[in-house]
Amino acid sequence: MITEEHVRDLLRSRADDPTLVVVQGRAQVVPAAELDSDDYRGAIEVVSAEDLGRRIGARPPSDQDITTLARTLDAAVAELGA
């Protein structure tokens, strides 16, 4: 469900406070301000770009970092049953 492309989208998003969410079985990056809208009601918040940035640190993530992050986030979502 969570792929490397989702992680890349989150990291390069120019949205205001981008957040990776799962809604209706799909992962997507949305601005945090939209999470209160009807379109995202009930969405599972996976991780914000800010939190992901803290995990990665100041250096640009490698392809391996992106793969590892995607697998870790995917496993966390799977445990939630999303």
trRosetta pair geometry for C-beta under 8 A, 3 or more apart (Angstrom, degrees):
i j d omega theta_ij theta_ji phi_ij phi_ji
1 22 6.7 21 158 -114 133 128
1 25 7.6 -114 -127 -175 121 62
1 27 5.6 122 156 -29 84 117
1 74 5.7 151 53 -135 78 89
1 77 5.7 -110 79 102 135 143
1 78 7.3 163 18 -64 123 82
1 82 7.1 162 145 103 171 98
2 6 5.2 -105 -156 63 67 149
2 7 7.3 73 169 -46 99 88
2 20 7.3 63 -126 164 113 138
2 22 7.9 -79 -64 -70 92 112
2 27 5.3 133 -93 -93 64 166
2 46 6.7 152 -91 -157 135 161
2 70 5.4 -169 127 -160 91 71
2 73 4.4 -101 128 105 165 106
2 74 4.0 -148 49 -74 97 76
2 77 5.8 136 -22 6 117 142
3 6 5.1 112 54 0 67 97
3 7 7.5 -127 104 1 44 86
3 27 7.5 170 12 64 77 142
3 70 5.6 0 174 -158 20 136
3 74 7.7 63 -62 -72 37 125
4 7 5.6 -56 -155 37 39 112
4 8 6.2 38 149 -18 71 105
4 63 7.9 17 -154 -161 142 72
4 66 4.9 68 -148 141 97 109
4 67 5.7 -21 -89 -87 118 57
4 70 4.7 -82 -74 -39 52 156
5 8 5.6 -52 -144 39 34 112
5 9 6.1 40 154 -24 66 104
6 9 5.6 -51 -146 34 30 114
6 10 6.4 31 154 -20 63 105
6 20 5.9 86 165 -136 107 126
6 27 5.0 -12 -113 126 148 131
6 28 7.6 -111 -127 -99 102 23
6 29 6.9 162 -160 -42 72 96
6 70 6.8 122 56 -120 97 100
6 73 7.8 -135 98 97 126 145
7 10 5.8 -54 -151 34 31 112
7 11 6.4 25 154 -15 65 109
7 20 7.7 -14 -92 -78 47 154
7 52 7.3 177 -149 -155 84 147
7 66 5.1 162 97 -155 137 82
7 69 5.1 114 -127 100 148 120
7 70 4.9 -105 -21 -70 130 88
7 73 7.1 162 -78 19 104 146
8 11 5.8 -60 -146 40 31 108
8 12 6.1 3 165 3 68 113
8 66 6.3 22 -60 -143 86 136
9 12 6.6 -73 -141 50 23 91
9 13 6.1 47 157 -57 63 98
9 20 7.9 115 83 -96 101 100
9 29 4.8 -160 127 -6 110 140
10 13 5.8 -35 -148 -5 27 119
10 18 5.8 176 -148 124 64 122
10 19 7.8 4 -132 -163 108 11
10 20 4.9 -41 -84 -55 135 108
10 29 5.0 -170 -85 -103 67 127
10 47 7.3 47 -169 90 161 96
10 49 5.2 -172 167 -88 86 84
10 52 6.1 75 125 21 131 163
11 49 6.4 149 -100 -138 36 98
11 52 6.6 -110 -80 114 84 135
11 53 7.6 134 -124 -75 83 81
11 56 8.0 46 -112 -17 125 162
11 61 7.1 -103 -112 21 163 126
13 18 3.7 80 95 -72 147 166
13 29 5.2 -145 -72 152 145 143
13 49 6.2 -131 52 -70 112 143
15 18 4.3 103 65 -77 109 94
15 29 7.1 167 21 142 140 101
15 30 7.2 -132 155 176 169 27
15 31 4.2 -135 171 -75 119 88
16 31 5.0 40 60 -143 75 121
16 32 7.3 -95 112 34 75 85
16 33 6.3 17 90 -4 116 120
17 31 6.1 78 68 -162 74 71
17 32 3.9 -48 117 13 118 120
17 33 6.9 106 58 -24 118 80
17 48 6.5 -33 -177 -154 79 122
17 49 7.4 -170 -162 35 36 104
17 50 7.2 -24 -136 -20 74 117
18 29 5.2 11 -175 -180 114 107
18 30 7.1 154 -147 81 67 21
18 31 6.2 -54 -93 -95 54 48
18 32 7.3 -152 -104 -29 6 79
18 48 7.0 137 91 -160 50 68
18 49 4.5 55 68 -24 95 125
19 29 7.0 158 76 -151 32 62
19 30 6.1 -31 62 67 83 70
19 31 7.4 63 15 180 88 13
19 32 4.8 90 -19 -80 126 79
19 35 6.7 -7 61 -60 147 126
19 45 5.7 -35 171 -142 130 98
19 46 7.6 147 169 47 79 70
19 47 7.3 -172 -154 99 68 32
19 48 4.7 -38 -102 -103 82 71
19 49 7.2 -105 -75 -11 40 74
20 27 6.4 4 -176 -172 96 101
20 28 7.5 178 -147 94 59 24
20 29 5.5 -34 -92 -94 64 73
20 45 7.8 105 80 -165 53 55
20 46 4.4 -53 102 63 98 117
20 47 5.3 11 44 55 111 73
20 48 7.6 -164 15 -88 71 22
20 52 7.8 68 0 -45 122 137
20 73 7.2 5 105 -172 150 148
21 27 7.2 169 89 -147 38 57
21 28 6.3 -22 62 65 81 69
21 29 7.7 134 17 -108 74 25
21 30 5.9 -28 18 25 123 111
21 35 7.0 165 -74 -108 150 101
21 40 6.5 33 119 -151 167 115
21 43 4.2 19 175 165 133 125
21 44 6.2 149 -162 74 73 48
21 45 5.5 -39 -102 -102 89 48
21 46 6.1 -177 -101 1 27 88
22 25 7.1 -2 178 -130 99 12
22 26 6.8 167 -152 80 64 29
22 27 5.2 -33 -94 -89 77 67
22 43 6.6 159 74 -164 40 76
22 44 4.5 -8 54 55 95 105
22 46 6.2 83 -17 -48 91 112
22 77 5.8 111 -32 -145 151 129
22 82 4.6 81 105 162 151 144
23 26 6.3 -30 68 61 63 81
23 28 6.9 -49 30 33 102 108
23 39 7.7 54 158 148 162 69
23 40 5.7 -94 -87 -131 151 64
23 42 7.0 108 -133 90 86 80
23 43 3.9 -39 -79 -104 102 96
23 44 7.5 -175 -68 20 54 65
25 82 7.3 173 -105 163 47 75
27 46 7.1 7 -134 -18 106 151
27 77 7.7 -52 -83 -107 116 169
30 34 4.9 -99 165 70 116 127
30 35 6.8 137 101 -66 124 73
30 40 6.3 -157 93 -86 168 145
30 43 7.9 -23 34 171 142 172
31 34 5.0 92 68 -2 83 104
32 35 5.6 -29 -166 -6 49 119
32 48 6.7 5 -72 -115 122 116
33 36 7.4 -52 177 22 44 101
34 37 5.0 -35 -168 7 67 123
34 39 7.0 -29 170 66 106 116
34 40 5.8 97 131 1 85 142
35 40 5.0 -97 -133 113 43 140
35 43 6.3 -115 -140 58 85 128
35 45 6.9 11 -129 -78 145 112
36 40 7.5 19 19 73 15 108
36 41 7.9 32 -169 -82 30 76
37 40 5.5 67 62 25 82 93
37 41 7.3 -114 101 -38 40 81
38 41 5.5 -27 -144 -11 38 119
40 43 4.3 -34 -173 -12 82 136
44 77 7.0 126 109 -131 142 91
44 80 6.2 130 -151 128 152 153
44 82 5.1 -93 18 -92 157 144
45 48 7.6 -2 -179 -52 113 79
46 73 5.7 61 174 -167 124 111
46 76 7.2 123 -150 92 88 120
46 77 6.1 -24 -110 -74 114 110
47 51 5.1 -126 -166 82 87 122
47 52 5.2 94 141 -57 126 97
47 73 6.2 -87 -3 -116 129 123
48 51 4.7 95 54 8 82 99
48 52 6.9 -149 92 -3 43 87
49 52 5.6 -57 -145 41 32 112
49 53 6.1 40 153 -26 65 105
50 53 5.7 -53 -150 32 28 115
50 54 6.8 30 151 -19 61 101
51 54 5.7 -51 -154 30 35 112
51 55 6.8 36 148 -19 64 102
52 55 5.5 -51 -155 32 38 114
52 56 6.4 28 152 -14 68 108
52 69 7.0 69 -149 -161 106 140
53 56 5.8 -60 -144 40 32 106
54 57 7.8 35 -174 -70 28 41
55 69 7.1 123 112 -113 139 113
56 59 7.3 -128 153 67 91 67
56 61 5.0 -72 -141 -69 130 106
56 65 6.4 80 -126 171 98 138
56 69 7.6 -19 -75 -74 99 141
61 65 3.7 -132 -166 93 97 136
61 66 5.4 120 126 -54 127 78
61 69 7.2 -24 -156 -11 155 138
62 65 4.6 108 49 0 70 100
62 66 7.2 -131 97 -3 42 85
63 66 5.6 -52 -152 35 35 113
63 67 6.4 36 150 -19 66 105
64 67 5.6 -53 -147 37 33 113
64 68 6.2 33 155 -18 66 107
65 68 5.8 -58 -147 39 29 110
65 69 6.2 29 155 -18 65 108
66 69 5.8 -55 -146 38 28 111
66 70 6.3 29 156 -20 63 107
67 70 5.8 -56 -148 36 28 111
67 71 6.4 25 156 -16 64 107
68 71 5.9 -57 -148 38 30 109
68 72 6.2 29 155 -19 65 109
69 72 5.7 -57 -145 38 30 111
69 73 6.1 24 159 -14 66 109
70 73 6.0 -58 -143 41 27 107
70 74 6.0 30 156 -22 64 110
71 74 5.6 -54 -142 37 28 113
71 75 6.3 30 157 -20 63 106
72 75 5.9 -55 -151 34 28 111
72 76 6.6 28 152 -19 62 106
73 76 5.6 -53 -149 35 34 113
73 77 6.4 33 154 -17 66 105
74 77 5.8 -55 -149 37 31 110
74 78 6.3 34 152 -21 65 107
75 78 5.5 -52 -146 35 32 114
75 79 6.5 36 154 -22 63 103
76 79 5.8 -52 -153 31 31 113
76 80 6.8 29 150 -17 62 105
77 80 5.6 -57 -155 35 36 112
77 82 4.8 -68 -178 52 89 121
78 81 7.6 47 177 -71 35 26
78 82 7.5 -92 -83 47 25 75
